[in-house]
Amino acid sequence: MSVIFLRFLRDLWYWNTVEERVLDFVKKTAAEGDPASVLDALDVYYTDHDVILSVAPEKRLKIEEVVRKAAPKVCLEMGCYVGVSAMAVARHIPLEGRLITTELYTKTAKVAREMIRFAGLEQVITVVNKRADDVIKVLRSEYSVDKLDLVVLDHSKWSYLPDLKALEKGGFLHKGTIIIADDCFWPGVPGYLEYVENDPRYQTERFYSIALPGIMDTVDAMAISTYKGDN
Ligand SMILES: C[S@@+](CC[C@H](N)C(=O)[O-])C[C@H]1O[C@@H](n2cnc3c(N)ncnc32)[C@H](O)[C@@H]1O
């Protein structure tokens, strides 16, 4: 039986989705308006309760470290889910900064918006309920984005490379744009990794951690790349 079918049965049993259960847990255990408390509660859920698709706690802390150092103002994420990486980014970007995050599924986007509102980050994060590539097409016209300082890739694995190339083609990258890509080893994005590690326009480092802590020991890596420009 596939994992998706098992998840469907479990959601039917509980009469809600795992994402809705995560939101309930956060509302019961975290302090409203406090992103750190919300993220801590999500770490507890991740570690002690149920498998969720969010970035694992160790990776979340690495994302926060990168964002604190780089202080990006204009940020785009592909793959919002319940908003863990989005909130990890948003709590460290400068006051005038903003993050647009894309989520394919309407029900999940609704949970993410409520999670982000509860954390008090709704002024910083815009959740767009669309496919990432459709959002890239209208980044300039609908979201007034000219250049991106930070990009987070955490959506469908086969979309990483085409979506990065669409950002290049659209002229959205500048010297110093940081691109963080999750799940590079597991489930894995070999084509993407090969591209950012071999194209001289990118300087890439890997951050290794366990893919699903407490469930399996498989090693995963986030790729953290800096765009160096065309010359
Ligand atoms: C691994 S989860 C993201 C986890 C999230 N970054 C977090 O830390 O909470 C991937 C999410 O990407 C969404 N997704 C998949 N393909 C997408 C696409 N092409 N555009 C936008 N969202 C997509 C899925 O619905 C799912 O919610």
The ligand as an SDF file (V2000), in Angstrom:
LIG
                    3D

 27 29  0  0  0  0  0  0  0  0999 V2000
    8.7770   19.5010    1.4820 C   0  0  0  0  0  0  0  0  0  0  0  0
    7.3180   20.4540    1.5380 S   0  0  0  0  0  0  0  0  0  0  0  0
    7.9080   22.0450    1.9840 C   0  0  0  0  0  0  0  0  0  0  0  0
    8.2200   22.1950    3.4430 C   0  0  0  0  0  0  0  0  0  0  0  0
    8.3440   23.6340    3.8940 C   0  0  0  0  0  0  0  0  0  0  0  0
    9.4340   24.2950    3.2320 N   0  0  0  0  0  0  0  0  0  0  0  0
    8.5030   23.6990    5.3950 C   0  0  0  0  0  0  0  0  0  0  0  0
    9.6520   23.7780    5.8750 O   0  0  0  0  0  0  0  0  0  0  0  0
    7.4680   23.6670    6.1020 O   0  0  0  0  0  0  0  0  0  0  0  0
    6.9530   20.6790   -0.1700 C   0  0  0  0  0  0  0  0  0  0  0  0
    5.7240   21.5160   -0.4390 C   0  0  0  0  0  0  0  0  0  0  0  0
    5.8130   21.9840   -1.7850 O   0  0  0  0  0  0  0  0  0  0  0  0
    4.5240   21.9640   -2.3710 C   0  0  0  0  0  0  0  0  0  0  0  0
    4.7480   21.9080   -3.8240 N   0  0  0  0  0  0  0  0  0  0  0  0
    5.1090   20.8410   -4.5660 C   0  0  0  0  0  0  0  0  0  0  0  0
    5.3010   21.2020   -5.8460 N   0  0  0  0  0  0  0  0  0  0  0  0
    5.0750   22.5410   -5.9120 C   0  0  0  0  0  0  0  0  0  0  0  0
    5.1330   23.5000   -6.9580 C   0  0  0  0  0  0  0  0  0  0  0  0
    5.4820   23.1500   -8.1960 N   0  0  0  0  0  0  0  0  0  0  0  0
    4.8510   24.7760   -6.6600 N   0  0  0  0  0  0  0  0  0  0  0  0
    4.5190   25.1340   -5.4010 C   0  0  0  0  0  0  0  0  0  0  0  0
    4.4380   24.2750   -4.3670 N   0  0  0  0  0  0  0  0  0  0  0  0
    4.7230   22.9930   -4.6190 C   0  0  0  0  0  0  0  0  0  0  0  0
    3.8620   20.7440   -1.7680 C   0  0  0  0  0  0  0  0  0  0  0  0
    2.4650   20.8440   -1.8220 O   0  0  0  0  0  0  0  0  0  0  0  0
    4.4110   20.7650   -0.3350 C   0  0  0  0  0  0  0  0  0  0  0  0
    3.5360   21.4420    0.5350 O   0  0  0  0  0  0  0  0  0  0  0  0
  1  2  1  0
  2  3  1  0
  2 10  1  0
  3  4  1  0
  4  5  1  0
  5  6  1  0
  5  7  1  0
  7  8  2  0
  7  9  1  0
 10 11  1  0
 11 12  1  0
 11 26  1  0
 12 13  1  0
 13 14  1  0
 13 24  1  0
 14 15  1  0
 14 23  1  0
 15 16  2  0
 16 17  1  0
 17 18  1  0
 17 23  2  0
 18 19  1  0
 18 20  2  0
 20 21  1  0
 21 22  2  0
 22 23  1  0
 24 25  1  0
 24 26  1  0
 26 27  1  0
M  CHG  2   2   1   9  -1
M  END
$$$$
